[in-house]
Amino acid sequence: MDSRSKRVVLVALVGILIATAGCSALGFGNSATTDILLVNNDETSHNVTVEVLNDGDSVYSEDVTVNAETDEELPAFEGSGEYTVAVTVDGETTEQVYDFTNDDDTVSIGIADDDTVSIGIANDATVSVGG
């Protein structure tokens, strides 16, 4: 390859690197990661479905049977913005709207021994529903 061709390739590569760095700096391709922790404080196991909905469409869904008095860490959700978290425990659904930020958060989902379900983001107020 002659020196002129090498320069053209080098300029093209530098241009691609600059363009990619610019997109990263503007937040393109960056996504918040939110851990999801399921806490069963009940003396019985439960079938649980956790969904994250965007305008009614599921963008995250996990089904699990959580044993009595145990914690279960579910795969993380990647995304930021306003979503609805829907938790179905033994056929009963509880929903809560959250604004996920670019900060790492943990959504904590609790099942109490009276079958109430609470959904909360660590360091935020927890919403209790059900029974």
N, C-alpha and C positions, 0 to 999 in steps of 0.2 A: 504494500500500500504506500503510495507516495505521500509526501509531507502535507500536501494540500488536502488530500482525502482524510488523513489523520486529524487535521484541524477541523474539518467539517464534522466528523464523528464526535470529536471532543466537544465542540460547540453544541451539538445536538444533545449530548449527554448532560452537559452542564445546564442547558435549558430545561431538560426534563427534571433534573434534580431541583432546580429553582421553582418550577411549576408545582412539583409535588410538595415541597416545603411550604409554599404559599398556601396550598389547600389545607395542609395540616394546621398551619397557624390560624387559619380562618375557622377551623373546627370541622371541616369536611372530613368525613371518615372517622371522626372521634365519636365514641359512644359511651355513655355512662354504663357502668356495670353495677347492678343491684343484686346483692345476695338475698336469698329467700330462705327464711328459717321457719319451720313448722314445729310448734311446741304442743304436744298433747299432754295436758295435765289431768286428763280423765283416766279412770281406772279400766277403761275398755279401749280396744283398738277401733280405728275409724278409717273408712275409705274417703280419701280427700282428693279433690281436683282443684288445682290452682291455675287460674287463667289470668292473663293480662290482655285487656281488650283495648283496641284503638277504633273509636267510632263503631263499636259493636262487633268488629272483626277480631278474632283471636290472633294475637301475635306471639303468644307464649302459652303453653299448656303442659302441665305435669300431673299425672295421676299417681297416687301412692297410697298404700295402706300403712298407716302410722300406728305402731304398737302403743299399748298403754304406757302412760307416764314416760314418754321418750321424746327426744328432739330429732328432727330429720332435716338435714340441709339439702335443699333442692338445687338443681342447676341454676346458675345466675341468669338474670334477665339483663339484656343489653339494649338500652334505649333511653332517651330522655324526652321529656314533654309530659303532657297530661294523658293519663291512662286510667282505666277502671280495673281494679283488682277484684276478681270474682273468685270466691272460695266456696266450694260445694263440699259439705261434710254430710255423708250418709244421705244424700239427696236434697238437702236444704242449702240454698245458696245465699251468701252474704256478699254485698258489693260495696266498694269504697273507691272514690276517685282520688288519685294522687298525682301530684306534679313531680315527676322524677327529674332530678337535676343532674348535672355533670359530676357532682360529688358522689363518691361511693357511699351508698346507703345500704341498710338492711331492712327488708320488709319482714316484720315479725307477725306470724299468724298463730294465734293461740286458741286452743280448744280447752274450755274449762270443764270441771267435773259436773257442771249442771247443763252441759251441752251448748253453752253460749260460745260464740266465735268472736274473736277480736282480731282486727287487722290494724297494724300500725307500722310506721317507719320509725326506726330507732331515733330517739331524741325528739320525736313529734308526739302529739296526743294520739292515743290509741282509741279506736272506735269499737265499741262492743255492740253486737247485735245478736238477736236470736234467742233460742231457748226452746 
